[in-house]
Each structure stands twice: as structure tokens, then as C-alpha cells.
Amino acid sequence: MNTTVIGLGPMGRAMSAVLLRAGHAVTVWNRTGGRAAELVAAGAVLADTPGDAVAAGDLTILSLTD
């Protein structure tokens, strides 16, 4: 399953890491791309835009604050 995670605060990063360890393809996006560096090193794909991120996934997880 291709999963997208938008929002890479503590919860978004943790969920992404678990999905990667379980063998899922993970696309991530965060407005500050530096938060994705560790996940990209682990195999995630960093999308250029939120729209690109959503288009890449079968399932999209939003981990956002209000």
C-alpha cells in the first residue's frame, strides 16, 4: 500500500517510521522539508507539494495541528 503522511511533527514522523519499517511505500510532505530528512534516508519519498503527496498515496494521513 502506498501511504502519504502530511505533517511531520512528532506523531507524523513516528507514524511514517512505523509504516516504513513495516515495508510500506511512504510519501511525506511538510511545509518545512528538513523534518523529512531522516524519513527520506529510511526510504520515504518527499513530495514537492501537498497535492503531489496526496496523488501518490492510496491512503493519506493528516497529522496537523489547528
Backbone bond lengths (Angstrom), bond angles and torsions (degrees), N, CA, C in turn:
res aa  C-N    CA-C-N  psi(-1)  N-CA   C-N-CA  omega(-1)  CA-C   N-CA-C  phi
1 M - - - 1.452 - - 1.522 108.21 -
2 N 1.305 116.51 135.38 1.457 122.28 174.67 1.520 108.19 -90.46
3 T 1.313 116.09 120.31 1.457 121.34 -176.82 1.518 109.78 -117.30
4 T 1.317 116.14 137.91 1.456 122.47 175.27 1.516 108.53 -111.06
5 V 1.324 115.80 137.15 1.460 121.62 174.04 1.522 107.12 -122.65
6 I 1.319 115.48 121.71 1.461 121.87 176.82 1.518 107.34 -110.92
7 G 1.320 115.65 121.45 1.460 122.34 -177.34 1.518 109.39 104.72
8 L 1.318 116.08 106.05 1.459 120.32 -174.10 1.521 112.33 -114.06
9 G 1.321 114.70 48.67 1.458 119.58 167.68 1.522 107.78 -74.86
10 P 1.319 117.92 -167.30 1.465 120.13 -178.10 1.532 113.47 -54.75
11 M 1.326 118.06 -42.37 1.462 120.05 -177.84 1.530 111.56 -72.82
12 G 1.322 117.43 -44.08 1.461 120.67 179.67 1.519 112.44 -62.52
13 R 1.336 116.39 -40.97 1.469 119.54 177.81 1.523 110.72 -65.91
14 A 1.328 117.03 -41.62 1.470 120.43 -179.54 1.527 111.01 -64.36
15 M 1.329 117.49 -45.06 1.468 119.97 179.07 1.523 111.22 -63.21
16 S 1.316 116.60 -41.24 1.466 120.41 178.89 1.518 111.24 -61.86
17 A 1.321 116.61 -43.23 1.466 121.02 -179.68 1.528 111.27 -62.98
18 V 1.322 117.04 -41.89 1.471 120.72 178.78 1.530 110.22 -64.01
19 L 1.314 117.23 -43.07 1.464 120.74 179.02 1.529 111.18 -62.59
20 L 1.324 116.89 -42.19 1.467 120.22 178.30 1.525 111.13 -62.71
21 R 1.326 116.83 -44.63 1.468 120.44 179.53 1.528 111.54 -62.90
22 A 1.333 116.62 -29.61 1.468 121.07 179.12 1.532 112.05 -81.32
23 G 1.327 117.08 -1.62 1.456 120.72 176.08 1.513 116.17 93.08
24 H 1.326 117.31 9.48 1.463 120.29 179.35 1.524 110.80 -80.65
25 A 1.319 116.01 149.71 1.460 121.32 169.71 1.523 106.54 -77.76
26 V 1.326 116.97 128.50 1.464 120.99 -175.67 1.525 109.36 -126.98
27 T 1.328 115.15 128.45 1.456 122.39 171.65 1.518 106.55 -110.82
28 V 1.331 116.37 136.71 1.460 120.42 -177.63 1.517 110.35 -126.70
29 W 1.323 115.14 156.29 1.461 121.68 172.16 1.516 107.33 -149.06
30 N 1.324 114.78 140.78 1.458 122.73 174.45 1.519 106.44 -148.71
31 R 1.321 117.48 145.98 1.467 117.83 -177.45 1.515 112.16 -64.19
32 T 1.336 118.25 -24.87 1.463 121.58 170.52 1.524 107.06 -108.67
33 G 1.317 115.82 103.43 1.458 121.86 -172.06 1.512 114.99 -61.80
34 G 1.333 118.31 -22.41 1.454 121.15 -179.13 1.516 113.73 -58.75
35 R 1.301 117.07 -27.33 1.469 120.18 179.16 1.520 112.60 -67.76
36 A 1.310 117.01 -14.84 1.465 120.72 -178.01 1.523 112.97 -90.97
37 A 1.320 118.87 -9.02 1.468 121.97 -171.07 1.527 112.90 -55.23
38 E 1.315 117.56 -47.26 1.467 120.78 -178.86 1.530 111.03 -64.71
39 L 1.326 116.42 -38.74 1.468 120.52 179.73 1.526 111.21 -69.25
40 V 1.327 116.64 -39.72 1.463 120.39 177.67 1.526 109.64 -63.26
41 A 1.329 116.90 -40.54 1.465 120.53 177.21 1.530 111.35 -62.12
42 A 1.341 116.28 -27.58 1.470 121.26 -179.98 1.529 112.44 -88.80
43 G 1.350 117.19 -3.06 1.458 119.40 176.07 1.513 116.65 121.39
44 A 1.331 118.19 -4.64 1.467 120.29 178.50 1.527 109.97 -72.82
45 V 1.321 115.35 158.87 1.460 122.34 175.20 1.518 107.29 -106.58
46 L 1.325 117.00 129.98 1.461 121.79 177.48 1.520 108.75 -92.14
47 A 1.326 116.79 117.42 1.464 122.02 178.65 1.524 109.96 -79.16
48 D 1.333 115.87 151.12 1.463 121.06 179.19 1.522 112.54 -75.61
49 T 1.333 116.73 -33.20 1.463 121.09 -177.78 1.523 109.27 -137.77
50 P 1.338 117.29 160.83 1.461 118.81 175.24 1.532 111.63 -59.25
51 G 1.324 117.08 -37.10 1.463 120.41 178.98 1.519 112.25 -63.15
52 D 1.329 115.94 -42.04 1.467 119.77 176.79 1.521 110.50 -62.60
53 A 1.327 116.47 -38.96 1.465 120.83 -179.62 1.528 110.51 -63.39
54 V 1.319 116.68 -46.87 1.468 120.80 -179.39 1.529 110.43 -63.74
55 A 1.323 117.00 -41.10 1.468 120.72 -179.33 1.528 112.01 -63.87
56 A 1.322 117.32 -26.41 1.469 121.16 -176.71 1.525 113.52 -80.74
57 G 1.326 117.52 -16.69 1.460 119.13 -172.02 1.512 114.93 -108.33
58 D 1.340 114.96 148.47 1.462 120.79 169.03 1.523 109.59 -79.50
59 L 1.321 115.34 -26.78 1.463 123.69 -179.26 1.516 107.28 -134.65
60 T 1.338 117.41 132.83 1.459 121.45 177.60 1.515 109.45 -116.78
61 I 1.324 115.33 128.67 1.462 122.51 177.09 1.523 107.26 -109.70
62 L 1.326 116.47 125.31 1.460 121.58 175.24 1.517 108.27 -101.93
63 S 1.308 116.23 123.97 1.460 121.34 178.04 1.521 106.68 -123.44
64 L 1.321 114.78 80.83 1.463 121.79 -171.01 1.517 111.03 -125.31
65 T 1.312 114.67 151.93 1.455 120.34 173.54 1.528 108.57 -98.07
66 D 1.309 117.09 162.92 1.472 118.24 -178.48 1.471 112.70 -88.71
